[in-house]
Amino acid sequence: MKKTLTRTNLARLFRLSTLVVAGILATGCAPTVKTVPLTIQSDPMGAYVLFQVQADRKDVRSYDWVYIGNTPLKTRRSVLKSELEDADAFIVRVMKEGYLDQEKAYTGQQMVSEAKSKGTVFWNPRLVPAN
């Protein structure tokens, strides 16, 4: 039984080879992403938790505040490796009605170091009443 290359088989072969080449290029050119575990609590619990990347340089992107959950919070944030190296600060903000907002800033190196040593980036602020 001899197989011949038909137009349909050629089209399938072309699509398959295109997918393989695209996959190789994507993995070689894709930015490296680091996953950073975060554990944020608060006293009292139930506060909003926001996350922001700040950078003053033009080649590093700053982000608006991103809501990531309520305390107690155990989550993971995906951060570009280039951001961990080049961003000025990674800021976590905790907010609850009737209390003053609290923020904690980390450098990329501090986040990576704390995640390695403790298994997570941990923060447990005691919220101060606004009155």
C-alpha positions as CSV (number, residue, x, y, z in Angstrom):
1,M,0.0,0.0,0.0
2,K,1.7,3.1,-1.2
3,K,0.8,6.5,0.2
4,T,0.9,9.5,-2.0
5,L,1.1,13.1,-0.9
6,T,-2.2,14.6,-1.6
7,R,-3.1,18.2,-1.3
8,T,-5.0,17.5,2.0
9,N,-1.9,15.7,3.4
10,L,0.4,18.5,2.4
11,A,-1.9,21.1,4.1
12,R,-2.0,19.0,7.3
13,L,1.8,18.7,7.2
14,F,2.2,22.4,6.7
15,R,-0.1,23.3,9.6
16,L,1.7,20.8,11.9
17,S,5.1,22.2,11.0
18,T,3.9,25.8,11.5
19,L,2.6,24.9,15.0
20,V,5.9,23.2,15.9
21,V,8.0,26.2,14.7
22,A,5.6,28.6,16.5
23,G,5.9,26.6,19.7
24,I,9.7,26.6,19.5
25,L,9.8,30.4,18.8
26,A,7.3,31.1,21.6
27,T,9.3,29.3,24.3
28,G,12.6,30.8,23.2
29,C,11.3,34.4,23.0
30,A,8.7,34.4,25.9
31,P,9.6,36.5,28.9
32,T,10.5,34.6,32.0
33,V,7.7,34.7,34.6
34,K,8.3,34.1,38.3
35,T,5.4,33.1,40.6
36,V,5.6,34.7,44.0
37,P,3.4,33.3,46.8
38,L,1.7,35.9,49.0
39,T,0.1,35.5,52.4
40,I,-1.6,38.6,53.7
41,Q,-3.6,38.7,56.9
42,S,-4.9,41.7,59.0
43,D,-6.2,42.5,62.4
44,P,-9.2,42.8,62.0
45,M,-9.7,40.4,59.1
46,G,-11.8,41.2,56.0
47,A,-9.7,44.0,54.6
48,Y,-9.2,44.6,50.9
49,V,-5.8,43.7,49.5
50,L,-4.4,45.6,46.5
51,F,-1.1,45.1,44.7
52,Q,1.0,47.5,42.5
53,V,4.2,47.5,40.6
54,Q,6.0,50.9,40.6
55,A,8.8,51.9,38.3
56,D,10.2,55.3,37.4
57,R,12.2,54.0,34.4
58,K,10.6,54.1,30.9
59,D,11.7,50.6,30.1
60,V,9.8,49.1,33.1
61,R,6.0,49.3,33.2
62,S,4.2,50.6,36.3
63,Y,0.7,49.2,37.0
64,D,-2.4,50.6,38.5
65,W,-3.6,49.1,41.8
66,V,-5.0,45.6,41.3
67,Y,-7.4,44.1,43.8
68,I,-6.3,40.6,44.7
69,G,-8.7,39.6,47.5
70,N,-9.7,40.0,51.1
71,T,-7.8,39.0,54.2
72,P,-7.0,36.4,55.2
73,L,-5.5,35.9,51.7
74,K,-3.2,33.2,50.4
75,T,-2.5,33.7,46.7
76,R,0.3,33.7,44.0
77,R,1.3,36.6,41.8
78,S,2.9,36.1,38.5
79,V,5.6,38.7,38.0
80,L,8.0,39.1,35.0
81,K,11.6,38.3,36.0
82,S,12.6,41.6,34.4
83,E,10.2,43.4,36.7
84,L,11.6,41.7,39.8
85,E,15.0,42.9,38.8
86,D,14.2,46.4,37.5
87,A,11.0,47.7,39.2
88,D,11.4,50.3,42.0
89,A,8.8,48.7,44.3
90,F,6.1,46.1,44.7
91,I,3.6,47.5,47.0
92,V,0.8,45.7,49.0
93,R,-2.0,47.9,50.4
94,V,-4.5,46.8,53.0
95,M,-7.8,48.8,53.3
96,K,-10.8,48.4,55.5
97,E,-13.7,50.8,56.0
98,G,-13.3,52.7,59.3
99,Y,-9.5,52.1,59.4
100,L,-6.4,53.8,58.0
101,D,-4.9,52.3,54.9
102,Q,-1.6,50.5,55.3
103,E,1.1,49.8,52.7
104,K,4.2,47.7,52.6
105,A,6.8,48.1,49.9
106,Y,9.2,45.4,48.8
107,T,12.0,45.4,46.3
108,G,12.1,42.5,43.9
109,Q,15.0,41.0,45.7
110,Q,13.2,41.3,49.1
111,M,10.2,39.5,47.7
112,V,12.3,36.7,46.2
113,S,14.4,36.4,49.4
114,E,11.4,36.2,51.7
115,A,9.5,33.8,49.5
116,K,12.6,31.5,49.5
117,S,13.2,31.7,53.2
118,K,9.6,31.6,54.5
119,G,7.9,29.8,51.6
120,T,5.7,32.9,51.1
121,V,5.8,36.7,51.3
122,F,4.0,37.3,54.6
123,W,2.4,40.4,56.1
124,N,0.0,40.8,59.0
125,P,-0.7,44.5,59.6
126,R,-2.7,45.6,62.7
127,L,-5.2,48.1,61.3
128,V,-5.6,51.4,63.1
129,P,-9.1,52.9,63.6
130,A,-9.6,56.1,61.6
131,N,-11.2,58.0,64.5
